[in-house]
Amino acid sequence: MIKICFVCLGNICRSPMAMFMMQEKLRKLNLEKDFFITSRATSYEEQGNDMHEGAKKVLQENNIPFTKHTASKVQSIDYDDYDYFIGMDEYNVKIMKYLFHNDPKEKVSLLLDRNIEDPWYTGDFEKAYNDIEIGIDNLLNKLEKKKIFQKER
């Protein structure tokens, strides 16, 4: 089983959106049994809070199912439990590399080759959704090229 943790600042916008979007893509590919997908924060600011209403709205508009979410912070003890930690921006990656003692197994990376702007600040949940969708498609293609799984055709 491949275990992926998406990470953003508060775990109420980008990372839970990525989590639910990835789960739905995997379901459509009939690969959900091969993956465990979750999300976390780099801060305690939103600890215990549900996903932002703007994130829920954009997921609904795009027919992405979601459940109640509870924000939680990534911990150093999580490192051995996951294969990939996917950050939404460089700040998330920097915090995770510090937390994970410079990421000796190179599990930490950005979802895109650039930052995904935080819609909590910009208010643009549609842009974040579109960027996350591109990033997830790229991630799935990278995993497929590594022969980690084979998409059913």
DOMI-789020 format. One record per residue: y negated, x, z negated of N, C-alpha, C, CB in turn. Coordinates in pm, whole numbers, plus 50000, padded with zeros to 5 digits. Atoms other than C-alpha are relative to their C-alpha. Glycine has a CB too. Layout:
// DOMI-789020
YXZYXZYXZYXZ
...
// end
This chain:
// DOMI-789020
501195008450000500005000050000498755008850000500004990449878
501264992849991496545012650093499004993049909499475000650148
500955005750096493975007549817498595005050032500405003649854
501374997049962490295005949911499054993349901499704995450144
501055005350089487315001649678498655001950070500025007249860
501354999649944483954992749835499015000849884499724987450089
500924997350111480995004449625498554998950046500275013949940
501455000549980477294995649611499335001049863499564986850075
500744998050126474594997149343500404990049891498504998850027
499795009950105475134964249158501294992150009498904990650001
498765007349977478364949949304499794984950002501025003649893
500235014449984476754916449376499624996350144498894995549905
500385003049861475724919649744500935006950099498555004350027
499304993249891477064945849984501485002449975499355013150027
498584996650021480314957049822500904987649988500155008549876
499125011749997481684922249744500054993450138499544989849896
499965005149863480654911050094501045007950080498595001050067
499044991449928482614940750235501434996849956499685014949975
498685003150053485564932550010500554987250064499964998649847
499535012849947485804896250123500135000550152499054988749959
499914998749854485114905050488501255007850040498745007050055
498814992049971487834931750486501264992049974500005013049916
498835008350031490294908350318500274989950111499824992749867
499835009949894489674882250588500475006650130498684992450024
499544992949880490034907550872501475003649988499165012850024
498604996350022493304919750723500914987850006500165007149865
499225012349994494524883950683500224996050146499294988649923
499895003749858493804876851051500915009550076498624999950064
499124990149937495684908751147501414999649941499415014049984
498725001150071498574898450921500365013249929501134996050098
499814987250069498114930750723499624999449852499195010650069
500485000850138496944917550387501005005249899499654985849966
498974995050095500244926950220500035015349994501384994850040
500004985449994499674963350319498795006349931500045004550144
501254995150057496294966350144499694993349867498864997850098
500655005850117494634961149809498535003650014500625005449863
501434998149978490874956549847499244994949879499544992750129
500865004350111488324955249567498605005850021500595004649862
501364994649992484694964049499499485002949859499054990150073
500604995950128482634980449225498535003950022500805011949938
501414995750002479104991349133499905014449953499164990849909
500304986950058477565025049057499134998749876499325009050103
500845002250119475385009448785500564988549917498534997050042
499625011150088475824985848493499034988250010500055004849855
501085009949994472764965148595500474985550014499095003350114
499545013649973474694934748716501364997049938500084997750149
498675001250063477844939248503500264985649957500115009549879
499595013450039479624905748469499424988850084499644997649861
500635010449919477424887248719500844996650124498615004450043
499345004649878478724867249014499275005850121500044984450007
500614995549875477964875649376498674992850023500974997550119
501335005349970474354870049487500124987850092499115010950066
499975012249918473664835649640499785003050147498934990149951
500224996349859472384852149960501255005550065498885010250011
498734994749950475694870449999500984988550023500595010449902
499115011549984477624838149944499624991950125499944990949874
500485008049887475474820150200500385006350133498484998449992
499694993449872475964846150476501515000350024499425014350003
498555000649983479714847050412500424986050046500725003749868
499695013749960479874809050436499624997550145499264990049908
500485002049863477824809250758500935006650102498595005550015
499114992649911480354833650907501484996949975499765014849984
498635004850026483434814850781500895010449933500654995650128
499254990350078484494842450543500284993849863499215013649986
499695005850131486354827950243499745010049887501464995349996
500214991650118485474841249899500304992149875498555005549996
499745006150130486244834449537498915004649904501425003749946
500944995550102484234838249219500195015049980500194992349864
499994985650011483334874649177499335004049868499285006650121
500624994750121482534894348862499705014750022500934998149875
500434986249976480524926248907500535009349891498475000850007
499534989850093481984957448748499685013850055501524998549974
500394986349964481214994548750501235008650025499145006449889
498944990349972483405021348904500035010349886499785007050139
499824990550110484815045048642500745012350051500784993449882
499304987849958486125080648665501514998250000499635011649907
498555002350006489605068248571500524992450123500364992349874
499605007149879489625047548895500455009450111498864991350049
499794990749889489915078849110501455000650045499535013849961
498594998849963493695081449101500624986750045500795005649884
499465013149966494155044149158499734995550143499444989849906
500405004349866492565042149505500135011350100498574994749999
499924990449890493005059049841498635003050059500934994850108
501334998749940489425053249959498964993249911499974993950142
501185005850063486065047249793498925000150106499565008049869
500915001349887483645034250054498634995549950500564990150106
501355002950046479945035849965499154993650108499355012649951
500905006849907477245014750122498785008550036499544986849940
501114991049967474605042150106500215013649934498644993949954
499864986250048474125079050031499905001049848498945008750064
500134999750146473065071949672501344996549935498884990249954
498695003850055476395054349605500985011550013500554987650073
499104988749976478275083849756499695011449902499885005050146
500424989350093476275108849547500494997149858498475001550001
499575003950134477005089849225501525001049986499534985649967
498544999450006480705086649306500505014450000500624992450116
499554986149997481055123549391499765006849865499265007850113
500274994750134479445132349058501044994749901498574996249953
499055006650090481655107448873501425005250020499964984950023
498654995449965484765120149053500095015250013500454993550129
499944985350006484045157148991500075006350139501205004649917
500144994949862483025164649353501094995350095500005014949998
499065006549908485795143149502501015009950061499234993050112
499094989649950488545169549529501004995350107500775005749886
499055005049900490835147149738499294993350119500964989949935
500835005549892487975136149969500284985350027500215008050128
499765014449990488415099249902498704992150022500694995149874
501305006749997484665091049905499355001850137499095005449889
500734999349874482775082450224499054988250012500985000450120
500895011149967480065060350369500744990250091498705005150069
499415009949910481035028050542499525002450143499654985849954
500574996749869478715036550832499525014549996498834990350038
500564986549998477235069550943498535000049958500145006050140
501365001650054473985057050788500064990249884498994995050111
500075009350112472875036850488499984985550049498775002849915
500125014549980473414999350483498974995449899501404992449982
501115004050088470174985650345500454989249902498814995050083
499635009350105470484966450020499224986950016499725006249861
500705012749981469704929650085499394994349872500944990050058
500655004250125468834925149717498525003550007500685006749875
501394995549984465664944449805499374994650128499945015149999
500585003949871465204935150173500034985050025500735007050112
499835014349976466354898850159500734997050130498664993250002
499375001949869468094904350494501525001149988499475010450100
498555000350019471684894450419500745000050134500414987749918
499375000249868472444888450788500125014250056499194991150098
499944986149954471584924650875501085007749924498625007049983
498974993450081473734937150588501394995550046499804996949848
498725005349953476574914550705500395006750132499924984650018
499704994149870476334927651061500355014849988498814998350094
499714985850022476244964050945501375001849936498925006449913
498704999250068479224958450715501124996850099500064990349880
498975003449901481164941950998500295011750093499564987850082
499824988249915480604972151223500755010849923498635005450050
499354989950082481604995350940501474997149975499285001249868
498605003850023484804976150866500835001950127500104985349953
499284997949874485804976251232500245014950023499214993950119
499854985549986485195013951244501055005449903498665007149975
499034995750100487195018850923501424996450043499684993749863
498675004149954490134998951059500475008450118500004985250038
499644991449887490055019151381500395014049954498855000850100
499664986750053490055051851184501374999849933498935004749899
498715001150067492995040250974501134998650102500014988149903
498995001849896494875029551284500265013350072499564989250102
499844986949933494245063451451500765009949914498635005850037
499254991450092495605080751142501454995449986499325000249862
498655005750005498745059851192500364995149860501025010350047
499775005350133498305045750843500634986350008498694999549920
499395013049974499195011750980499904997650149499304988549919
500075003949860499754996051316499604985450006501365002550074
500425013949983497814964951404501024992650085498614999250065
499125008249918499964936951533499204995250121500584987849919
500695004049876499064929051890500594987050052500095011150108
// end
